[in-house]
Amino acid sequence: MSVPLTLLGLLARGRPTHGYDLKRDYDEHFANGKPLPYGQVYSTLGRLARDGKVVGGEAEPGDGPDRKRYAITDLGRAEVMAWLGQTVEPEPHLQTVLFSKVVLALMLGEDAAGYLDAQRAAHLQRMRELTELKRTGPLVDALLADYGLFHLEADLRWIELTSARLTALAHAVS
């Protein structure tokens, strides 16, 4: 996920917003995908302002630190709209860390089957967590959980297939 473009998208809703409120909006809609620290919100807003994609208003005094409201510029709006119109490219590389570990374990005479069993258990645990999120969370979280579950299901299918072919794979890579 592109944090700068996501923050621009939140600002594109049309109202100037404090960094604190942007963080809260991000957490409400996207935090289960990738956590975003407050410091990253403000450093990203600083870069977006430097690049002319947002403008920060005057600091507003309050009970805590002075806060600025940020607004998206025409340049920022054009960038986020162009980004929204682009398709997300499917992963171009077939090799993953999971695949690499299995092949290397076989090459080194290590326990690839044990590794696949442990990975299966880790995937199943994550699936239980996502299923609970889907069951108890709002629609945004449920859809994100579905996305993760489908990817985990594909990984599990690959783990099962690879487990069944370990002997042949060991011969192929030795």
Secondary structure, DSSP 8 states (H G I E B T S, - for coil): --HHHHHHHHHTTSS-EEHHHHHHHHHHHHTTTS---HHHHHHHHHHHHHTTSEEE---B--SSS-B-EEEE-HHHHHHHHHHHTS-----S----HHHHHHHHHHHTT--HHHHHHHHHHHHHHHHHHHHHHHHHS-HHHHHHHHHHHHHHHHHHHHHHHHHHTHHHHHHHH-
